[in-house]
Amino acid sequence: MFGFDLPDEITDAQKLTRDFVANELRPAEAEIDTISDPAEAYTSGKFKEILARSYEMGLHKLTVPEEEGGLGLPPFASYVILEELAAGGGGLASHLLVAPIGHFVIQMFGLAARHPRYKEYAEAFVEDAQGIHSGCWAITEPQVGSDIFTFGEKDIHFRTKASHEEAGSGVTVQRAEGGGFLVNGAKSAFVSNGWYADFILLMAAADADSDMSGTGVFLIPGDLDGISRGRPLDKLGLRALNQAEIYFDDVWVPDEMCIVPAGPMYRTLLEFIVTTGNTSVGLLAVGVARAAFEEALTHAKARAQGGRAIFEHQLVQMKLFDASRRLEASRLMLWKSAWLLTQGRPDLRLAFEARTMASEAVMQITSEMIQVFGGYGISKEYPVEKFYRDAKLLSIMDGTLDRVALSAAERL
């Protein structure tokens, strides 16, 4: 029988995360947000300290089985915990969302036996208590963004190319015996965790004469010769999330690190990743919106105007009521999408619908909660102005809100 009661193991983890968020993560994110130079922010003691605490708690390995070094929580737990983290800090929550991607892909495809670097990384990741190891998804390019789902048009494809080279072909790069790929190109500054990650899930054109279906998927160490990073992006919100360009200059990738060759399986994997990504971005939005709502509700009950708490004024009550119902509706849709994912039945259109609802809600809620605060709402003394800045990025991350809505409409 279907119900909404979470198992005790998830609610226990949720409570622990709430305490951590209130006492450690939110203050850390607020401090990182104030550092004007992103490179300084992501090398700061505070950034390293909060990542270490997050990893020490096992927040990077929530659903990894206990026998493999993880916490062994049910898959749905990762979505519940993500909202809690985002309520404390949307930037750090985003970092912790993408950090496990390399390890996840190694487990999903059973890659540990395929190449020694995979086994080494999988073990190091689960044992990490310092926040050293993390992954990123390198897909968006300066000329390829929201059109990643445009199949059938030969002019639309990635410019980053993975050219297959046979052993002994004379290419002047150092490589192991056997064939492999020579990767050249660049991914845009919007690669989340791109500046920090030490493992990269890369999408590149492996069939130069094809459309997007000619994309190959590679999982590669970030320290391969020829890989470099741009400066981290200086942006409006989610400033605790590092984002940066990644450049590939004659990067030799062995055949074993091509996990999905060009062909129909690429589209299947892409849809799964995007379904998971949009569900997760929606929950980030719910977390940020919830934080703004809770701050405004507390303020409204404490702040007096006209001889009574402003919460007693109907206009303020209606703003808070509208925020509450938007939050509940968004969370329910996202939970359905997350539940289907955990059942092995991802629904891309539902994920798009849920994510757009949540992204619209976070923009509306954070704006209205600033109104509840009045003049205080635009002051950096109070956290709602930061939530408002973070909210804007959540209408763009993993696809602009408009493009995602159109993609959902096409699937009706």
C-alpha positions in Angstrom: 0.0 0.0 0.0 1.3 3.5 -0.9 1.8 6.0 1.8 3.9 9.1 2.7 5.5 7.9 6.0 9.2 7.7 5.6 11.1 4.7 7.1 12.7 5.4 10.4 16.2 5.1 8.9 15.4 8.0 6.5 13.8 10.2 9.2 16.7 9.6 11.5 19.1 10.7 8.8 16.9 13.7 8.1 17.0 14.8 11.7 20.8 14.5 11.9 21.1 16.4 8.6 18.9 19.2 9.9 21.1 19.6 13.0 24.2 19.7 10.9 22.6 22.2 8.5 21.5 24.6 11.2 24.7 24.5 13.2 27.4 24.1 10.5 26.4 24.1 6.9 24.3 27.3 6.7 26.9 29.4 8.5 29.7 28.0 6.3 27.8 28.7 3.1 27.0 32.2 4.3 30.7 32.8 4.9 31.7 31.3 1.5 29.1 33.4 -0.2 30.8 36.6 0.9 34.2 35.8 -0.6 34.4 37.9 -3.7 37.1 35.9 -5.5 35.7 32.4 -6.4 39.2 30.8 -6.6 39.8 32.1 -3.1 36.4 30.8 -1.9 37.1 27.3 -3.1 40.5 27.1 -1.6 39.5 28.7 1.7 39.8 26.9 5.0 36.0 27.2 5.5 35.2 25.5 2.2 37.6 22.6 2.9 36.4 22.4 6.5 32.7 22.1 5.6 33.4 19.5 2.8 35.4 17.5 5.3 32.6 17.6 7.8 30.0 16.6 5.1 32.1 13.6 4.0 32.9 12.7 7.6 29.1 12.3 8.1 28.9 10.2 5.0 26.7 12.6 3.1 28.6 11.7 -0.1 27.7 8.0 0.2 24.2 7.9 1.7 22.9 5.0 -0.4 26.2 3.1 -1.0 25.8 -0.4 0.6 27.3 -0.8 4.1 29.4 -3.7 2.9 31.0 -1.3 0.3 31.7 1.4 2.9 28.6 3.5 2.6 25.7 4.3 4.9 23.4 1.8 3.2 20.2 4.0 3.2 17.4 3.3 0.8 17.7 5.2 -2.6 14.9 7.6 -1.8 16.9 8.9 1.2 19.2 10.8 -1.2 16.3 13.0 -2.4 15.0 13.7 1.1 18.5 14.6 2.4 19.1 16.8 -0.6 16.2 19.1 0.3 17.5 19.4 3.9 21.0 20.4 2.6 19.5 22.9 0.2 17.6 24.5 3.0 20.9 25.3 4.6 22.9 26.1 1.5 22.0 25.7 -2.1 25.6 25.9 -3.3 27.1 23.3 -1.0 24.0 21.1 -1.5 24.6 21.3 -5.3 28.3 20.3 -4.8 27.2 17.3 -2.7 24.6 16.4 -5.3 27.1 16.1 -8.2 30.1 14.9 -6.2 29.2 11.2 -6.2 28.6 11.0 -10.0 31.9 9.3 -10.8 31.5 6.7 -8.1 27.8 6.2 -9.0 28.7 5.4 -12.7 31.4 3.0 -11.6 28.9 1.1 -9.5 26.1 1.3 -12.1 28.2 -0.1 -14.9 30.3 -2.4 -12.8 33.5 -0.7 -13.9 35.8 -1.6 -11.0 37.2 -4.6 -12.8 37.5 -2.8 -16.2 40.4 -0.5 -15.3 42.6 -0.1 -12.2 41.9 3.6 -11.9 38.2 2.8 -11.4 38.8 0.4 -8.6 41.3 2.8 -7.0 38.8 5.7 -7.2 35.8 3.8 -5.9 37.7 2.7 -2.8 39.2 6.1 -2.2 35.8 7.8 -2.6 34.0 5.8 0.0 36.9 6.1 2.4 37.2 9.8 2.0 36.6 11.8 5.1 38.2 15.1 3.9 36.1 15.9 0.8 39.0 15.4 -1.5 37.4 13.2 -4.1 34.4 14.2 -6.2 33.1 14.1 -9.8 31.4 16.3 -12.4 29.3 15.9 -15.5 31.0 17.7 -18.5 28.3 18.0 -21.2 27.4 21.7 -21.9 29.6 23.5 -24.5 29.7 27.2 -25.6 27.7 26.2 -28.7 25.7 23.3 -27.3 23.4 23.8 -24.4 19.7 23.4 -24.3 19.7 21.5 -27.6 21.3 18.3 -26.2 18.0 16.5 -27.0 18.0 17.6 -30.6 18.5 14.3 -32.5 18.3 13.8 -36.2 19.9 17.1 -37.3 23.5 16.5 -38.4 24.6 20.1 -37.7 23.8 19.8 -34.0 26.5 17.8 -32.2 29.2 18.3 -29.7 32.3 20.2 -30.8 34.4 18.3 -28.3 35.6 15.3 -30.3 36.8 11.9 -29.3 38.7 10.5 -32.3 39.4 6.7 -32.1 43.1 5.9 -32.6 44.4 2.4 -33.1 47.6 1.4 -31.2 50.7 2.3 -33.1 49.0 5.0 -35.2 51.8 7.4 -34.7 49.9 9.9 -32.6 52.5 11.6 -30.4 50.9 11.1 -27.0 51.9 8.8 -24.2 49.5 5.9 -23.8 49.1 2.3 -22.7 49.1 -0.5 -25.2 45.9 -0.9 -27.2 43.6 1.5 -28.8 41.9 4.5 -27.4 40.5 8.0 -28.1 42.1 11.3 -28.6 39.9 14.0 -27.0 40.1 17.6 -28.1 37.7 20.5 -27.3 36.2 22.4 -24.3 33.2 22.3 -22.0 31.6 25.5 -20.9 32.0 27.4 -17.6 28.7 25.9 -16.4 30.2 22.5 -15.5 29.1 22.1 -11.8 32.1 21.1 -9.7 34.2 21.4 -12.8 37.0 23.3 -11.1 37.2 20.9 -8.1 36.4 17.4 -9.5 39.0 14.7 -9.8 36.8 12.4 -12.0 34.9 13.5 -15.1 31.8 12.0 -16.8 32.4 13.3 -20.3 30.1 13.5 -23.4 32.0 13.9 -26.6 31.4 13.4 -30.4 32.8 9.9 -31.1 31.2 9.7 -34.6 32.1 12.8 -36.5 29.6 12.1 -39.3 26.6 11.7 -37.0 24.1 13.9 -35.1 23.8 13.8 -31.3 23.4 10.1 -31.4 27.1 9.9 -32.3 28.0 11.0 -28.8 30.2 8.7 -26.8 30.3 8.7 -23.0 33.6 8.5 -21.1 34.5 8.3 -17.4 38.0 9.7 -17.0 40.3 10.8 -14.2 40.7 14.6 -14.0 44.5 14.4 -13.9 45.0 12.9 -17.4 47.6 14.8 -19.5 46.1 17.6 -21.5 43.2 18.4 -19.2 43.1 21.9 -17.8 40.5 24.1 -16.1 39.4 27.7 -16.5 38.9 30.1 -13.6 35.8 29.3 -11.5 32.8 31.3 -12.6 32.0 34.4 -10.7 28.2 34.4 -10.5 25.1 35.9 -8.9 24.1 33.0 -6.6 25.0 29.5 -5.5 28.4 30.9 -4.9 29.5 28.0 -2.8 29.2 25.8 -5.9 32.3 25.8 -8.1 31.6 25.9 -11.8 34.4 26.1 -14.5 35.4 25.4 -18.0 37.3 22.2 -18.8 39.7 22.0 -21.7 40.9 18.9 -23.5 44.1 19.2 -25.5 45.1 15.8 -27.1 43.9 13.9 -24.1 44.5 10.2 -24.5 41.7 8.0 -23.2 42.0 4.2 -23.3 39.2 2.2 -24.8 38.2 0.8 -21.4 37.1 4.3 -20.3 34.5 4.6 -23.1 31.5 3.4 -21.1 28.8 4.0 -23.7 29.9 4.1 -27.4 28.1 6.2 -30.0 24.7 4.8 -30.7 21.2 4.4 -29.3 22.3 3.7 -25.7 23.6 7.2 -25.4 20.1 8.7 -25.6 18.8 6.2 -23.0 21.6 7.1 -20.5 21.1 10.9 -21.2 17.4 10.6 -20.5 18.1 8.8 -17.2 20.7 11.4 -16.1 18.5 14.3 -17.1 15.5 12.8 -15.3 17.6 12.4 -12.1 19.1 15.9 -12.6 15.8 17.7 -13.0 14.2 15.9 -10.1 17.2 16.9 -7.9 17.3 20.5 -9.1 13.7 20.7 -8.2 14.4 19.5 -4.7 17.2 22.1 -4.4 14.6 24.7 -5.3 12.2 23.4 -2.6 15.0 23.5 0.0 15.9 27.1 -0.8 12.2 28.1 -0.9 11.5 26.4 2.3 14.4 28.2 4.0 13.1 31.5 2.8 9.5 30.7 4.0 10.7 29.6 7.4 12.8 32.7 7.9 9.8 34.9 6.9 7.3 33.1 9.1 9.6 33.5 12.1 10.1 37.2 11.3 6.4 37.8 10.7 5.5 36.4 14.2 8.2 38.6 15.9 8.0 41.8 14.0 5.2 44.2 15.1 3.6 47.0 13.0 0.3 48.7 13.7 0.3 47.5 17.3 0.4 43.8 16.4 2.7 41.1 14.8 2.7 41.5 11.1 1.7 37.8 10.8 -1.8 39.0 12.1 -2.2 41.2 9.0 -4.2 39.3 6.3 -1.9 40.3 3.4 1.1 38.9 5.2 -0.8 35.7 6.1 -1.8 35.2 2.4 1.8 35.6 1.2 2.9 32.9 3.7 -0.1 30.7 2.9 0.7 30.9 -0.8 4.3 30.0 -0.2 3.3 27.0 2.0 1.0 25.5 -0.6 3.5 26.0 -3.5 6.1 24.2 -1.4 3.8 21.2 -0.6 2.7 20.9 -4.2 6.2 21.1 -5.6 7.6 18.6 -3.1 4.8 16.0 -3.8 5.4 16.1 -7.6 9.1 15.8 -7.0 8.7 12.9 -4.6 6.6 11.1 -7.2 9.4 11.5 -9.8 12.0 10.4 -7.2 10.0 7.4 -6.2 9.6 6.3 -9.8 13.4 6.7 -10.3 14.0 4.4 -7.3 11.6 1.9 -8.8 13.6 1.8 -12.1 10.8 3.6 -13.9 12.1 7.1 -14.7 9.6 9.5 -16.1 11.3 12.4 -17.9 8.2 14.4 -18.6 7.1 14.2 -15.0 10.6 15.3 -13.9 10.4 18.3 -16.2 6.9 19.2 -14.9 7.9 18.8 -11.3 11.2 20.7 -11.7 9.5 23.7 -13.6 6.9 23.9 -10.9 9.5 24.0 -8.1 11.8 26.5 -10.0 8.8 28.8 -10.6 7.9 28.4 -6.9 11.3 29.2 -5.6 11.4 32.5 -7.6 7.9 33.5 -6.4 8.4 32.5 -2.8 11.9 34.1 -2.3 10.6 37.3 -3.8 7.5 37.4 -1.7 9.4 36.5 1.5 11.6 39.6 0.9 8.4 41.6 0.8 7.4 40.1 4.2 10.8 41.4 5.6 10.2 44.8 4.0 13.4 46.9 3.9 15.3 44.2 6.0 14.7 41.8 3.1 17.3 43.5 0.9 19.9 43.7 3.6 22.7 41.2 3.8 22.2 41.1 7.5 19.3 38.7 6.7 19.5 35.5 4.7 16.5 36.0 2.4 18.4 38.2 -0.1 20.9 35.3 -0.6 18.0 32.8 -1.1 16.6 35.2 -3.7 20.0 35.2 -5.6 20.3 31.4 -5.3 16.7 30.9 -6.6 17.5 32.6 -9.9 20.2 30.0 -10.7 17.8 27.2 -10.0 15.6 28.4 -12.9 18.6 27.8 -15.2 20.6 24.9 -13.8 20.2 21.6 -15.8 18.4 23.5 -18.6 16.7 26.9 -18.6 13.1 26.9 -17.2 11.6 27.8 -20.6 13.5 25.1 -22.5 12.6 22.4 -20.0 8.9 23.4 -20.1 9.0 23.2 -23.9 10.6 19.8 -23.7 7.9 18.6 -21.4 5.2 20.0 -23.6 6.6 18.1 -26.6 6.1 14.9 -24.7 2.4 15.3 -24.0 
